[in-house]
Amino acid sequence: MTEKGAFLTTGGLLCFALCLVVAFPATAQSVEQSVAVSEGVSTVRLSDEKIALHLRTANAGVREVRVSTQDNVGCGLAARIGQDGKTLVIDFERTGITMRWWCKPVVTVLMPAALDLAIEVDNVVADVGGRFHAVDIKSKVSIIDFQGMAESFRLKSGMAIAKLKFSSRIAREAVALDVGVLLSEVAFDDDVARKPGIP
């Protein structure tokens, strides 16, 4: 595992837990859409400037993406789903009058298993779980809770809180945390916990 940046330490990840509670409030309304995913698609990419994301992979054999977005007063969001070559692209558009100073829209995604996942969001709180091929997250500020299987995992962020639990064997060198300021807890299937800065 490669880690770059300065590390912060705390007793457990209390801050992380509190942030997740705040970030995923109950929504007044939600709008769901789904699209079939062709066999040629190998990557699902999400991009935006600021969202709270809950993402899971579907059961084996399911070739569909479902996206649910909230539609609250002052914090509405609509998803736009398209395909660019082998990549299924999910972009988001603010709807109505948006109060950006407090609005962090909630997005729920269900995607096929064993695909690449790319998240490109400037400010993201993400709860991600399931079975993936490669996971690549790029942000300025991020709070990431990941639990599942992946052949490679990369987080590039200016500042991040990351709790990662890999439930299948993954090479240490396949996990890369390139973060300016990092608070992390990383666990692999063959040990109890990986402490920040300890190879």
C-alpha positions in Angstrom: 0.0 0.0 0.0 1.3 3.4 -0.9 0.4 6.5 1.1 1.4 10.1 0.5 0.7 13.1 2.7 0.5 14.1 6.4 -1.4 11.9 8.8 -3.8 12.9 11.5 -4.7 10.4 14.3 -7.8 10.2 16.6 -9.3 7.6 18.9 -11.3 5.6 16.4 -13.1 7.4 13.6 -15.7 9.3 15.7 -15.5 12.3 13.4 -16.1 10.1 10.4 -19.2 8.5 11.9 -20.7 11.9 12.9 -20.1 13.2 9.4 -21.9 10.3 7.8 -24.9 10.8 10.0 -25.1 14.5 9.1 -24.4 13.8 5.4 -27.2 11.3 4.8 -30.5 12.9 6.1 -33.9 11.6 5.1 -35.0 13.2 1.9 -38.4 14.7 1.3 -38.8 13.2 -2.2 -36.6 11.2 -4.5 -36.6 10.6 -8.3 -35.3 7.2 -9.6 -34.2 6.3 -13.1 -32.6 3.2 -14.5 -30.8 2.3 -17.6 -29.6 -1.0 -19.1 -25.8 -1.4 -19.2 -24.4 -3.0 -22.4 -21.8 -5.7 -22.3 -19.3 -3.3 -23.8 -19.3 -1.0 -20.8 -16.4 -1.6 -18.4 -16.5 1.6 -16.2 -19.2 3.6 -14.4 -18.1 7.2 -13.8 -19.8 9.8 -11.5 -18.9 13.5 -11.6 -20.1 16.5 -9.8 -18.9 19.3 -7.5 -20.6 18.3 -4.2 -22.7 15.3 -3.3 -23.3 12.7 -0.6 -23.2 9.3 -2.3 -24.5 5.9 -1.2 -23.4 3.3 -3.8 -23.7 -0.5 -3.9 -23.2 -3.2 -6.6 -26.0 -5.5 -7.7 -26.2 -9.3 -7.7 -24.2 -11.1 -10.3 -25.7 -11.0 -13.8 -27.6 -7.8 -13.3 -26.7 -5.3 -16.1 -28.5 -2.2 -14.9 -27.7 1.1 -13.3 -30.3 2.6 -11.0 -29.8 6.2 -9.8 -32.0 7.9 -7.2 -31.6 11.6 -6.5 -33.3 13.8 -4.0 -35.7 16.6 -4.9 -35.9 18.9 -1.9 -36.7 22.6 -1.8 -33.5 24.5 -2.2 -31.5 21.3 -2.9 -32.8 19.6 -6.0 -30.7 17.4 -8.2 -31.3 15.5 -11.4 -29.1 12.8 -12.9 -28.0 12.7 -16.6 -26.9 9.2 -17.7 -25.1 8.6 -21.0 -22.4 6.5 -22.6 -19.0 7.5 -23.8 -17.3 4.6 -25.4 -16.8 1.9 -22.7 -17.8 4.3 -19.9 -21.2 4.9 -18.5 -21.2 8.5 -17.4 -23.5 9.8 -14.6 -23.5 13.6 -14.3 -25.8 15.7 -12.2 -27.7 19.0 -12.7 -29.1 21.3 -10.0 -32.8 21.9 -10.3 -34.9 24.8 -9.2 -33.5 27.4 -6.8 -30.4 25.9 -5.1 -29.1 27.2 -1.8 -25.5 26.1 -2.5 -24.2 27.3 0.9 -25.9 24.4 2.7 -27.0 22.0 0.0 -25.2 18.7 -0.4 -27.6 16.5 -2.4 -28.0 12.8 -1.6 -27.5 10.3 -4.5 -28.1 6.6 -4.3 -26.6 4.3 -7.0 -26.9 0.6 -7.7 -24.5 -0.6 -10.4 -23.4 -3.9 -11.9 -20.7 -5.8 -10.1 -17.1 -6.3 -11.2 -16.9 -3.1 -13.2 -14.5 -0.2 -12.7 -15.8 2.7 -10.6 -14.6 6.2 -11.1 -15.7 9.0 -8.8 -14.7 12.6 -9.7 -16.4 14.9 -7.2 -14.8 18.0 -5.7 -16.5 17.6 -2.3 -17.8 14.1 -1.6 -19.1 12.0 1.3 -19.3 8.5 0.0 -20.5 5.2 1.4 -19.4 2.6 -1.1 -19.8 -1.2 -0.9 -19.8 -4.2 -3.2 -17.6 -6.0 -5.7 -15.5 -3.9 -8.1 -12.7 -4.3 -10.6 -10.9 -1.0 -10.0 -11.9 1.9 -7.8 -10.5 5.4 -8.6 -11.7 8.4 -6.5 -10.5 11.9 -7.2 -11.6 14.9 -5.1 -10.5 18.0 -3.3 -12.1 17.1 0.0 -13.6 13.6 0.7 -15.0 11.3 3.4 -14.9 7.7 2.2 -16.3 4.6 3.8 -15.5 1.6 1.6 -16.2 -2.0 2.3 -15.9 -4.7 -0.4 -13.8 -6.3 -3.0 -11.6 -4.6 -5.6 -8.5 -5.5 -7.6 -7.1 -2.0 -7.1 -8.1 1.1 -5.1 -6.8 4.6 -5.6 -7.8 7.7 -3.7 -6.4 11.1 -4.7 -7.6 14.0 -2.6 -6.3 17.2 -1.0 -7.9 16.3 2.3 -9.6 13.0 3.2 -11.0 10.8 6.0 -11.0 7.2 4.8 -12.2 4.0 6.4 -11.4 1.1 4.0 -12.2 -2.6 4.6 -11.2 -5.0 1.8 -13.0 -8.3 2.1 -10.9 -10.1 -0.5 -7.2 -10.5 -1.0 -5.8 -7.4 -2.6 -2.1 -6.7 -3.1 -0.8 -4.0 -0.8 0.8 -2.2 -3.8 -2.7 -2.1 -5.4 -4.0 0.3 -2.7 -2.8 3.9 -3.3 -3.7 6.8 -1.0 -2.4 10.0 -2.5 -3.8 12.6 -0.1 -2.4 15.9 1.3 -3.9 15.5 4.8 -5.2 12.1 5.6 -7.0 10.4 8.5 -7.3 6.7 7.7 -8.2 3.3 8.9 -7.5 0.5 6.5 -8.3 -3.2 7.1 -7.5 -6.2 4.9 -9.0 -9.7 5.0 -5.8 -11.1 6.4 -5.2 -8.7 9.3 -7.0 -6.7 11.9 -6.2 -3.2 10.9 -3.6 -1.2 9.0 -2.5 1.8 11.0 -1.7 5.1 9.2 1.9 5.2 8.0 2.7 1.5 8.8 3.4 -0.6 5.7 
